[in-house]
Amino acid sequence: MIDVLYFAWVRERIGLPKERIDSSAATVADLVTELRAREERYDLAFSDLSALRVAVDQELADFDAPLAGVREIAFFPPMTGG
C-alpha cells in the first residue's frame, strides 16, 4: 500500500487530499497511468506532467523513479519563491 498525497490544484481536481492505493506500478509514471485510467478527474489532473512535480518518501523525484519499498508519493505543482 502506498499513501498518495495531492496538493494545490491537483487536490482540487481529484477532490481528495490523500488516499491509500494498492498498486503494482514499478515507477511513478506507471502509477500515474493507473490513476489516469480510474476516472476522468484523475485523467484531467495528470494530463500535463510537465505542470507537476513529485516527491517519493518526501524527496523530490522524477516520474521514472522506482516504487519498490516506497511508502508515500506526493503530487504538487511547481513552487515559486518570492
C-alpha positions, 0 to 999 in steps of 0.5 A: 500500500502506498499513501498518495498525497495531492496538493494545490490544484491537483487536490482540487481536481481529484477532490481528495487530499490523500488516499491509500492505493494498492498498486503494482506500478514499478515507477511513478509514471506507471502509477500515474497511468493507473490513476489516469485510467480510474476516472476522468478527474484523475485523467484531467489532473495528470494530463500535463506532467510537465505542470507537476512535480513529485516527491517519493518518501518526501524527496523530490523525484522524477516520474521514472523513479522506482516504487519498490519499498516506497511508502508515500508519493506526493503530487504538487505543482511547481513552487515559486519563491518570492 
